[in-house]
């Protein structure tokens, strides 16, 4: 709701950078609501102006969320390129401001997803693994300062452990993510933790069904069609 209102208020003040916060802030929510195509179109139309006029923090949010939008569109090449841009910029600063959160988590989602999809034994997989681990380390540092990022930090650490062949460590990390999400009342992170845990449990495990059904209910309540499609 805030993103669409920003342009009208800042034009009156002639604040160019603040005016561009609107489109930067809109990308992430649009992707989460299943509107990746719309997000890509809007961001691409204003990309040059945004890059030329916003601060470093805004660029990280822009690149991270735009990478996730490209991934949602199935454009792996663009998703990889823009996620790497986000990582490069992040590695040049200290991640200490809350504003970075959407960009950091989106970047990590993209890098982990691309790592998972890459071919075993390929040089691309090796590079994606390094980039994903670098992104997770940045998120861990960020979460030490800002507790609301802890749930997503544990989610990513769980995915890293799973992809690295450490299933027990992965499940433990996802359980920690679930606990953090509950403590901070974060339904999206709770849904993701349950979504990761459920399929990795034995069919006879009583909590498997609970995790899966609760994840579906939360994705539905949050109106997140892409996550519901993945769940299905």
ZIJO-V599593 format. One record per residue. N is the residue number from 1. RES is the residue in one small letter. PSI is psi in degrees with one decimal (* if undefined). OMEGA is omega in radians with two decimals (999 if undefined). BURIAL is 1 if it has 9 or more other C-alpha atoms within 8 Angstrom, else 0. Layout:
# ZIJO-V599593
n = <N & N>
res = <RES & RES>
psi = <PSI & PSI>
omega = <OMEGA & OMEGA>
burial = <BURIAL & BURIAL>
This chain:
# ZIJO-V599593
n = <1 & 2 & 3 & 4 & 5 & 6 & 7 & 8 & 9 & 10 & 11 & 12 & 13 & 14 & 15 & 16 & 17 & 18 & 19 & 20 & 21 & 22 & 23 & 24 & 25 & 26 & 27 & 28 & 29 & 30 & 31 & 32 & 33 & 34 & 35 & 36 & 37 & 38 & 39 & 40 & 41 & 42 & 43 & 44 & 45 & 46 & 47 & 48 & 49 & 50 & 51 & 52 & 53 & 54 & 55 & 56 & 57 & 58 & 59 & 60 & 61 & 62 & 63 & 64 & 65 & 66 & 67 & 68 & 69 & 70 & 71 & 72 & 73 & 74 & 75 & 76 & 77 & 78 & 79 & 80 & 81 & 82 & 83 & 84 & 85 & 86 & 87 & 88 & 89 & 90 & 91 & 92 & 93 & 94 & 95 & 96 & 97 & 98 & 99 & 100 & 101 & 102 & 103 & 104 & 105 & 106 & 107 & 108 & 109 & 110 & 111 & 112 & 113 & 114 & 115 & 116 & 117 & 118 & 119 & 120 & 121 & 122 & 123 & 124 & 125 & 126 & 127 & 128 & 129 & 130 & 131 & 132 & 133 & 134 & 135 & 136 & 137 & 138 & 139 & 140 & 141 & 142 & 143 & 144 & 145 & 146 & 147 & 148 & 149 & 150 & 151 & 152 & 153 & 154 & 155 & 156 & 157 & 158 & 159 & 160 & 161 & 162 & 163 & 164 & 165 & 166 & 167 & 168 & 169 & 170 & 171 & 172 & 173 & 174 & 175 & 176 & 177 & 178 & 179 & 180 & 181 & 182 & 183 & 184 & 185 & 186 & 187 & 188 & 189 & 190 & 191 & 192 & 193 & 194 & 195 & 196 & 197 & 198 & 199 & 200 & 201 & 202 & 203 & 204 & 205 & 206 & 207 & 208 & 209 & 210 & 211 & 212 & 213 & 214 & 215 & 216 & 217 & 218 & 219 & 220 & 221 & 222 & 223 & 224 & 225 & 226 & 227 & 228 & 229 & 230 & 231 & 232>
res = <x & x & x & x & x & x & x & x & x & x & x & x & x & x & x & x & x & x & x & x & x & x & x & x & x & x & x & x & x & x & x & x & x & x & x & x & x & x & x & x & x & x & x & x & x & x & x & x & x & x & x & x & x & x & x & x & x & x & x & x & x & x & x & x & x & x & x & x & x & x & x & x & x & x & x & x & x & x & x & x & x & x & x & x & x & x & x & x & x & x & x & x & x & x & x & x & x & x & x & x & x & x & x & x & x & x & x & x & x & x & x & x & x & x & x & x & x & x & x & x & x & x & x & x & x & x & x & x & x & x & x & x & x & x & x & x & x & x & x & x & x & x & x & x & x & x & x & x & x & x & x & x & x & x & x & x & x & x & x & x & x & x & x & x & x & x & x & x & x & x & x & x & x & x & x & x & x & x & x & x & x & x & x & x & x & x & x & x & x & x & x & x & x & x & x & x & x & x & x & x & x & x & x & x & x & x & x & x & x & x & x & x & x & x & x & x & x & x & x & x & x & x & x & x & x & x & x & x & x & x & x & x>
psi = <-33.2 & -40.5 & -51.9 & -24.9 & -22.0 & -48.2 & -43.4 & -36.0 & -34.5 & -23.1 & -38.5 & -28.1 & -5.4 & 28.8 & 92.8 & -48.8 & -45.7 & -35.8 & -36.0 & -9.2 & -32.2 & -59.8 & -32.4 & -44.9 & -25.5 & -25.6 & -52.0 & -54.7 & -36.8 & -42.0 & -44.8 & -28.2 & 12.9 & 22.1 & 46.2 & -41.4 & -45.1 & -39.8 & -43.5 & -44.3 & -46.6 & -45.9 & -40.8 & -36.4 & -29.0 & 8.9 & -47.6 & -43.5 & -40.4 & -50.5 & -33.2 & -16.5 & -8.9 & 165.6 & 176.6 & -41.5 & -42.8 & -35.9 & -38.2 & -44.1 & -44.0 & -53.2 & -42.9 & -48.9 & -33.4 & -36.6 & -41.4 & -36.3 & -44.4 & -38.9 & -42.1 & -28.9 & -6.4 & 9.3 & 87.1 & -38.9 & -47.0 & -40.3 & -44.7 & -44.8 & -46.7 & -35.1 & -38.9 & -35.0 & -45.7 & -44.2 & -42.6 & -44.1 & -41.8 & -36.5 & -9.1 & -2.2 & 174.7 & 120.5 & 87.4 & -2.1 & 139.3 & -27.8 & -23.9 & -17.8 & -52.3 & -37.8 & -41.3 & -46.5 & -37.6 & -42.9 & -45.2 & -40.3 & -45.4 & -49.3 & -40.1 & -40.3 & -43.8 & -36.1 & -47.1 & -36.9 & -15.2 & 159.1 & 136.0 & 134.6 & -0.2 & 156.6 & -31.5 & -41.7 & -41.0 & -42.7 & -40.9 & -38.1 & -45.1 & -43.6 & -41.4 & -42.7 & -35.4 & -40.7 & -39.6 & -37.7 & -38.9 & -43.7 & -38.2 & -42.6 & -44.1 & -42.9 & -24.9 & -29.6 & -38.9 & 102.7 & -27.0 & -14.0 & -4.4 & -39.8 & -46.2 & -32.0 & -45.7 & -35.9 & -48.1 & -36.6 & -34.1 & -43.8 & -40.3 & -43.4 & -41.4 & -46.0 & -21.4 & 5.6 & 28.1 & 73.9 & -37.5 & -43.4 & -35.9 & -47.8 & -39.8 & -40.6 & -42.0 & -34.2 & -38.4 & -39.3 & -41.4 & -41.5 & -43.9 & -40.3 & -40.1 & -41.7 & -39.5 & 7.7 & 61.0 & 91.0 & -34.5 & -46.7 & -36.1 & -45.5 & -42.8 & -41.6 & -44.0 & -35.8 & -36.1 & -39.9 & -47.0 & -55.9 & -17.9 & 5.3 & 158.5 & 149.3 & -27.1 & -8.3 & 121.7 & -35.8 & -9.3 & -52.7 & -39.4 & -47.5 & -46.3 & -44.5 & -37.0 & -38.4 & -46.2 & -42.5 & -42.0 & -43.3 & -38.6 & -46.0 & -36.5 & -2.3 & 58.2 & 86.1 & -35.0 & -41.9 & -36.7 & -38.2 & -40.6 & -43.2 & -44.9 & *>
omega = <-3.10 & -3.09 & -3.13 & -3.11 & -3.06 & -3.06 & -3.08 & -3.09 & -3.05 & 3.09 & -3.14 & -3.13 & -3.14 & -3.10 & -3.04 & -3.10 & -3.14 & 3.11 & -3.10 & 3.05 & -3.12 & 3.12 & 3.10 & -3.10 & -3.07 & -3.01 & -3.09 & 3.12 & 3.12 & 3.12 & -3.12 & -3.13 & 3.05 & -3.09 & -3.10 & -3.12 & 3.11 & 3.13 & 3.14 & -3.12 & -3.12 & -3.10 & -3.11 & -3.13 & -3.07 & -2.98 & -3.10 & -3.14 & 3.14 & -3.11 & -3.08 & -2.97 & -3.09 & -3.14 & -3.08 & -3.13 & 3.13 & 3.11 & 3.12 & 3.09 & 3.12 & -3.06 & -3.11 & -3.10 & 3.09 & 3.06 & 3.12 & 3.09 & 3.11 & 3.11 & 3.10 & 3.10 & -3.14 & 3.13 & -3.05 & -3.10 & 3.13 & 3.12 & 3.14 & -3.10 & -3.06 & 3.08 & 3.10 & 3.04 & 3.13 & -3.14 & -3.13 & 3.13 & 3.14 & -3.12 & -3.13 & -3.10 & 2.98 & -3.08 & -3.02 & -3.12 & -3.08 & -3.06 & -3.09 & -2.95 & -3.10 & -3.14 & -3.12 & -3.08 & 3.12 & 3.10 & 3.13 & 3.09 & -3.11 & -3.10 & 3.13 & 3.12 & 3.14 & 3.05 & -3.11 & -3.07 & -3.05 & -3.08 & 3.10 & 3.06 & -3.11 & 3.08 & 3.10 & 3.14 & 3.13 & -3.14 & 3.12 & 3.09 & -3.14 & -3.13 & 3.13 & 3.12 & 3.08 & 3.11 & 3.12 & 3.11 & 3.08 & 3.13 & 3.10 & 3.09 & 3.12 & -3.10 & 3.07 & -3.11 & -3.04 & -3.02 & -3.11 & 3.13 & -3.05 & -3.11 & -3.12 & 3.07 & 3.12 & 3.08 & -3.12 & 3.10 & 3.07 & 3.12 & 3.11 & 3.14 & -3.14 & -3.14 & 3.14 & 3.09 & 3.12 & -3.03 & -3.14 & 3.11 & 3.13 & -3.13 & 3.12 & 3.12 & 3.14 & 3.05 & 3.09 & 3.08 & 3.12 & 3.12 & 3.13 & 3.13 & 3.11 & -3.13 & -3.08 & 3.08 & -3.11 & -3.02 & 3.13 & 3.13 & 3.07 & -3.13 & -3.14 & 3.13 & 3.13 & 3.12 & 3.11 & -3.06 & -3.00 & -3.08 & -3.09 & 3.13 & 3.06 & -3.12 & -3.11 & -3.10 & -3.07 & -3.07 & 3.13 & -3.12 & 3.14 & 3.14 & -3.07 & -3.12 & 3.11 & 3.09 & 3.14 & -3.13 & -3.13 & 3.09 & 3.13 & 3.13 & -3.12 & 3.12 & -3.10 & -3.03 & -3.13 & 3.11 & 3.09 & 3.12 & 3.09 & -3.14 & -3.09 & 999>
burial = <0 & 0 & 1 & 1 & 1 & 1 & 1 & 0 & 0 & 1 & 1 & 0 & 0 & 0 & 0 & 1 & 1 & 1 & 1 & 1 & 1 & 1 & 1 & 1 & 1 & 1 & 1 & 1 & 0 & 1 & 1 & 1 & 1 & 1 & 1 & 1 & 1 & 0 & 1 & 1 & 0 & 1 & 1 & 0 & 0 & 0 & 0 & 0 & 0 & 1 & 0 & 0 & 1 & 1 & 0 & 0 & 0 & 1 & 1 & 1 & 1 & 1 & 1 & 1 & 1 & 1 & 1 & 1 & 1 & 1 & 1 & 1 & 0 & 0 & 1 & 1 & 0 & 1 & 1 & 1 & 1 & 1 & 1 & 1 & 1 & 1 & 1 & 0 & 1 & 1 & 0 & 0 & 0 & 0 & 1 & 0 & 0 & 0 & 0 & 1 & 1 & 1 & 1 & 1 & 1 & 1 & 1 & 1 & 1 & 1 & 1 & 1 & 0 & 1 & 1 & 0 & 0 & 1 & 0 & 0 & 0 & 0 & 0 & 0 & 1 & 1 & 0 & 1 & 1 & 0 & 1 & 1 & 1 & 0 & 1 & 1 & 0 & 1 & 1 & 1 & 1 & 1 & 1 & 0 & 0 & 1 & 0 & 0 & 1 & 1 & 1 & 1 & 1 & 1 & 1 & 1 & 1 & 1 & 1 & 1 & 1 & 1 & 0 & 0 & 0 & 1 & 0 & 0 & 1 & 1 & 1 & 1 & 1 & 1 & 1 & 1 & 1 & 1 & 1 & 1 & 1 & 1 & 0 & 0 & 0 & 1 & 1 & 1 & 1 & 1 & 1 & 1 & 1 & 1 & 1 & 1 & 1 & 1 & 0 & 0 & 0 & 0 & 0 & 0 & 0 & 0 & 0 & 1 & 0 & 1 & 1 & 1 & 0 & 1 & 1 & 1 & 0 & 1 & 1 & 1 & 0 & 0 & 0 & 1 & 1 & 1 & 0 & 1 & 0 & 0 & 0 & 0>
